[in-house]
Amino acid sequence: MGSDSDLPVVKGAIDTLKGFGIGVEVHVMSAHRTPALACEFAASARDHGFAAIIAAAGKAAHLAGVLAAHTTLPVIGIPVKSSTLDGLDALLATVQMPSGIPVATVAIDGAQNAAILAAQIIGVTDAEVAYKLSVRKEEMKQGVIEKDRKLQEQLG
């Protein structure tokens, strides 16, 4: 996270990843205030067993790009809504990366989707995570079917 104030958003990713049985580490590091720390973290992440990095930041939101510049792991950016421009600034900063430094970007405050994308990446080689993802998709499908059933009853 670029700031500890991002935790309420990031909590959705933490809970989702833990629900899939995926280990999580959470840190505060800034692309601007602690750039050496961010670069060192990204450069050593693979050696520390990471399969993907999720970076949440608001405003200038350069954290995901800085991390992506220093690793070959997939980096997923969560643009965090701030009071300044309702997160549009963070969205544009996260998604507009130069060629060769990709950052997968989810919606503003889209922590749950960031976690699901990370789980899908991990699920390529981890059958248990892939299975849990398929169960979750089936649960979503059944939820929509049930909502439609209730709507049809209500409308008669």
Disulfide bonds with the S-S distance in Angstrom:
none
